[in-house]
Amino acid sequence: MKQTYGYQQKARQFFAVLLPIFITQLSLMATGFFNTIMAGHISQQDLAGVAVGVNLFLPFFGSVLGIISGLTPTISQLYGGGRQDKIGFIVKQGFYWAMALAFLFIAVGWLAVPRVLPLLNLEPKVHYITAHYLLAVSFGIVPIFLAGVLRNFIDAHGHTRLTMCITMTSVPVNIALNYVFMYGLFGVPAFGGIGAGIGSAIAFSLNLLLNVWVVTHIEPFKSYRIFHHFPRPQFSEWKKQLGVGIPIGSTMFCEQSIFGAVGLFMTVYGTVVVAAHQAAMNFTTIVYMVPLAVSMTLTILVGYEVGAKRFADAEQYIRLSRVLTMVFVGVLALLLTQFKTEIAALYTSSREVQPILTGFLVYAVFMQVSDSINAPLQGALRGYKDVHVTFLLAVLSFWVIGLPGGWMLANWTAVGPYGYWIGLVAGVLVGAVCLQIRMGQVQRKFSGQEG
């Protein structure tokens, strides 16, 4: 990254950081998509076992990776402020506490899964596949958490194309390994759905090796000599880093877990409504990759400018992101208005599911309008390292307004299952308004401090 002048240069740097992040997020989604397809072609039990395992694993896994992502604003601010001498120490301490989080994550999982699964009343075979899928994945936790430290180290310098290349290398390998272990090829036994966990654990280790290679062979990372002379763990530094990371991880958990909770409440409406809801959520998740990529880009660029005390430049990047997301949502709304029936037909051929799904897709547009305001503001505030209020607003948006409001609309009015979507949209929109107010407070705090 470098200092930019005017919106034209900023737009070029913005897209140079954004596009690799967007491609990386889409690549990561591909693994789950192909896992589902492959498991479904083995048996219903394998599909269900992998689905339950993923739904139990991902909210907590994503939250801990969110904690590790707290390194990004810290490192980008140091880099922008020309304090590269401190970055190596930050990364090395990050290795220590990320490994501690990894072992804690594994220990909690091994203790909790045997107690949680019986509560789900799964078929014996589904129970077995879920438990062993999670056991297999657990062997890749330490490598992927350490890789997360290096990924944030690389991204914070604006070299998101490198992490894109790593992801686009490891994801196809992950899919291929899953295929080998699930179906049994080259003399390997067929493990069914459990094979997806084995393949993922190996791919996580490959991801770490690729990140290590990058930071030891490519500048500017090579100059940091990350793997030379590890200092002693410094718990005061852990406290500072986790003070940024834990609110970010907690915010991500609030966001990811709410959709699982809504999915559970939808089960009272029967299989047709659940199928339509899941399809609509899948579509929303794919479309959300754009606001999410914008959010991650702003964390890097705003952190870089704040570190250099160029606060007016940080505000220009935020304004640029608003234009981008508004254009995106406008195009999306136009497409959905014209082609919502065709989009529903892509997901299902069921004449019962299609009309309900079409209705959910209308609410998906309003969800994206809210997210297009919410997500970039979250990313920008993380760039300022203002993360505690963001977490509190996530709790307010999803668990105080979204879910209770949706439940009341669904059960006390005639809108039925659509009430949950209305509640979520309202919660996200309230959160977006509050984030905008908070952004104004943060920017006023930094005004007049140009370096």
N, C-alpha and C positions, 0 to 999 in steps of 0.2 A: 504494500500500500504506500501511497505518497500523498502529500498535500495537494489538494485540487482547488481550482479557481473557477467559480461560476457553475451554473447548473449543467452545462454541457459536459465539462470534465467530470463533474460529480456523477452524472448519469452513466458515463462510461465506466467509472470505477464501481458504481453501484451494481451495474449489470455484470461486471467481471466477477464480482463476489457472489452475486445472487444466483446466476445460472448454474454454476457447479453445485451449489447447495440444493437447488431444486432438483437437479438430476440425481444427486445423491439420495434425497428423500424418496424419489420415485423408485430408485433401485432397491432401497431397503424394503419398500412395500412389495416388491416383486417376490421376495422370499416367502412371505406369508401367503401370497396369492398362489404360488406354485405348490407350496406345502399342502394347502387346502385341496387343490385339484388332484395331486398325487394321492393323498390320503383317501379322498373320496372314491378313487378308482380301485382301492384295495378292499374296503368294506365300510359299512356305515359306522361300525364300532371304532375303526381306525380314525375316520373323519371326526367323530364325536370326541374321541380321546385326545386327538391333537388340538381340536377347537377348545375343549375345556382347559387343557394344559396351557395353551397360548393365552386364554382369557385370564387365567390365574397369574401367569408369569409376567405378562407385558406391563400392566400398570405399575407394579413394583420395580421391575427392571428399568422401565423408562424413567421412573422417578429418581432412581439412584444415578442413572446416566445424567439426569437433569442436575443433580447435585454436583457431579463432576464438571458439567458445563459452566458452573460458576467460575471456572478458571478463565473462560474466554474474556469477559469484561476486565478481569484483573490484569491479564497479560496484554490485552489490546491497549489498555490505558498506559501501562508501563512502556509498551512499544511506541505509542504515540508521543509519550513524554520523553523519549530518548533514554529511558532508564533500563536498557537491555541487560545491564550487569545484574539486575535482580531477578530476571526472568528464569534463568537456569535454576536458581535456588527454589523459586516458586514451583517449578515443574517437578523437581526432585522431592520436595515435600508432598506434592500432589500424588506421587507414586506411593508414598507411605500410607497416606490416609485413604487413598483409593483401594489399596490392597486390604486395609483394615475393613473398609466397607464391604469388599468382596467376601471376605471370610465371615463377616457378620451376616451378610445376605444368604450365604450358603447354609450357615448354621440355623438361621431362622427358618429357612425353607425346609431343611431336613427335619426340623422339629414340628413345623406347622402342617406340612402337607399330609402326613399320616393322620392328623386329627381333623383336618378340614374336609378331605375327600369323602369320608363316610357320611358327612352331613349332606352331601349332594345326592345321595341315593342313586348312584350310577350303577349301570349293569356291571357285573364282575369283570368282563373283558375290557370295558371302557375304563373302569377304575384302574385296572392293571396297566393299560396303555398310558393313561394320564400320569400315573405315578412314575413310571419308568421313563417316559418322555422328559419329565421335569428332572429326574435324576441324571439323565444323560446330558441335558443342557447345563446342569450345574457345574460340570467339569470345564466348561468354557467361560465361567464367570470371571475368574481372576484375569485371564488374558484380555477379555473384552473391556474390563474396567480399566486396566492399565493402558490399553489401546485408546480408551476414551480420553485419558490425560494427554496423550500425544496428539490425538486428533484436535483437541481444543487448543493445544499449543500451536499447531500448524494453522488452524483456522484463524486464530487471533492475529496472525500476521497477514491475513488476507489471501493466503495461498490455498483457497478453497478448491482449486482445480486438482491439487495433489490429493486431498482427501476424497474428491470425486473419483479420481483414478483408482485409489485404493479400494473404494467401495465397489466400483464397477469391475474390479478384478475379483474381489472376494465373494460378492453376491452370486455370480454365475457358478463359482466353485462350490459355494454353499448349496445351490440348487442341484448341481451335479452329484455332490456327495450325498445329499438327502435321497436322491433317486437311487443311487447305488445301495445305500443301507436300507431303504424302505423296500425295494423290490428284490434285492439280492443279485448283484452282478460281480463278475470277475472273481468268483469263488467266495464272495462275502455272503453270509447268511441273510435272508430276508427278515428284517426286524419289524416290518410294517410301520405303523405310525411312530414307534419308538425310534426308528432310523432317522426321522427328521431331527430329533434331539441330538443324536450322535453326529450327524452331518453338521449341524449348527455349532456344536462344541468345537469340532475340528476347524471350521471356518473362522470362528472367533479367534483361535490361536493363529491362523494364517493372517488375519487382520492385524494382530499385534506385530507379527514379524514384518509385515509390509510397512507399518508405521515406524518401526525401529529402523528399517533400512533407509527410509526417507530422512529421518532426523540425523542419521549418521553419515549420509552420503550427499545430501543436497543443501546448498546454502539458501537462506542464512542460518538454517537450523544446525548444520554441521559445526559452525563456529561456537555454538553454545556448549559443545562437549557434554551433552546431557548425561552420558553414561560414564563419565570420569569423576572420581572423587565425590562419592555420596556423603553429604553431611549427616550428622545425627538428626533423628526426628526432633522437630521443634514444635511442641504442642501449642505454643502461643500463636505460631503461624497457622497451624491446623485450625485453630479457633477463628482466625480472620477469614481463611478461605471457606470454611464450612459456614461461616456467618453469611456469606453471599450465596453459597451453593444450596444449602438446605431450604431456604425459602423458594428458590427456583424449582427444586425437586418436588417440594410440597405443592407448589402451584400446578405442576404437571400432573401430579397424582390426583388433585381435585378435578382437573379437566378430563383425564382419562377414565377415572373410576365412575364419573357421573353417567357416562354413556352405558357402561355395564349395568349400573343400577336401573336406568330407564329400561334397558333391554329385559331385565328381570320383571319389572312391573308390567311390561307389555305382554307377558306370557298369559295373563288372565283373559286376554282377548282372542286367544286361539292361534293355531299354527299359521293361518293365512296372514293375519296382522303382523305376527312376529317376522314372517318371511319378508313382508313388504318393508317393515321397519329396518331390518338388517340390511336389505338392499339399499334403502335410502341412506342409511348411515355409512355404508361402504362408499357410495357416491360422494357424500359429504366429506368423508375422510380423504378421498382422492383430490377433490377440489381444494380442500384446506391446505394442501401442499404449497400452494402459492402464498397465502398469507403467512404460513409457517416459515417458508424460505425468506420472505421479506423480513419477518421478525428476527430470524437468526442473522441476517445480513446487517440489520440495524444495530444489533448488539455489538458486532465487530466494528462497524464504521463509526457509530456514535462513541463507543469506548475509545477508539483511536483518536478521534477529534477531542474528546474530553480530556484524555491524557495529555494532549498537546495544548490544552487550554484554548482551543479554537471553538468556542461554544456556539458562535453564529454559524459555523460550518456544520456542526452537529444538527442544528435546527433546520438547515437547508436539506440535509439528508432525510430528516423526518418528513418535511413537506413533500419532498420528491416521492417518498414511499406512499404518501396518501394519494397522490395523483395516480400512481401505478395501480394501487389496490382498487381505487374507485373505477378506473377504466376496466380492470379485470372483472369486477362485480357487474358492471354495466353490460359487458359482453356476455357474461354468464346468464344474467337475467333474460337477455334477449334470446339466447339459445334455448334456455329452459322453457320460456314462454312459447316458442315456436315448435320445439321438438320434445316436450316432456313425455308424450306418448311413445315416441320412438326410443327415448332413453329407457323408459320403463320396460319396453319390449326387449332391450338388450339384456336385462337382468332376469327376466322370466317370461315364459310363454303361457303361464297360468292366467286364464281369464278372470279368476277370482282375485289374484294378487295384483294384477296390473292396475286396475282403477284405484286401489288403495295406495299403491306405490306412487302413482301419479299425483295423488293428493299430498303425500309426504314430500315429494320433490318440490312442490310449491313452497312448503315451509323451509325446505333446504336453501332456497334462494334468500329468504329473510335471515336464515342462520349465517349465510356467507356475507351478507351485508354487515351484520353485527361483527362477525369475525374479522372482516376487512378493516374495521376500526380498532378492534380489541387487540389482535395479535401484533400488529406493528408497534402499537403503543407499549405493549409488554416488552418487546425486544428493545425499544429505545430506552425505556426505563432501566432495563438490565445493563445497557451500555453506560448509563450513569451510575450503575451499581445501587440503584434504588429498588430493592427487591422485597422488602418486608410488607410494604403497603400493597404491592401487586399480589402477594399471597393472600392477604386478608380480603382483597377484592374478589379473588377467585372463589374463596369460601362463600362470600356474600352472593356472588353471581350464580353459582351452581347449587350450593347446598342450602342457602337461606331463601333465595328467590326462585331459582330454576326448578329444582325438584319438588319442593312443597307446592309451589304455584302450579306446576304441571299436574301434580296429583289431584289438587283441588279442582282444576278445570276438567280433568279426565273423569273424575268421580261425581262432581256436583253439577256439571253442565252437560249439554247434549253433544259437545264436540268429541267426546270419547277419547280414543287413543291419540288423536291430534293434539289434545290438551298438553301432553308431555312436550311436544315440539314447541307449542306456543310458550310454555313455561321456560324452556331452554333459551328460546330466542329472546324472550323478555329479560331473562337473567343476564345473558351475554351483552345485550344492549345497555342495561343499567351499568354493568361492569365497564363497558366502553366509555360511557359518559363520565363515570367516576375516574377512570384512567386518564381521560382528557383533562379533567380538573387537576389531577395529581401531576400530570405532565406540565401544566402551566405553573404549578407551585415550584417544581424542580427547576424549570427554566428560569424563573424569576430569581431563584436562589443563586444560580450561576451567572446571571446577567451582570455586566459590569466587571467581570473577572477575566476578560480576554488577556491571553498571554502574548 
